[in-house]
Amino acid sequence: MLGWSQEQLAQNAAISRQTIVDFERGLRLPITNNLVAIVAAFERAGIEFLADNGLRLKRR
């Protein structure tokens, strides 16, 4: 939806790119702090998480 690279997500969430890589590869499970940071980065960028486990890009 945003077209972000791993590096852009890592920068916006203030976590390492390697952490994102490891999550995507299934090499480790994200800790709560990292999940919160990722969700917050997406929300700041306009992603809305829906109650039915969906998501959408908010209109600006």
Long-range contacts (C-beta under 8 A, 24 or more apart in sequence): 1-47, 1-55, 1-57, 2-42, 2-45, 2-46, 2-47, 2-57, 4-45, 9-38, 9-41, 12-41, 12-44, 12-45, 13-37, 13-38, 13-40, 13-41, 14-41
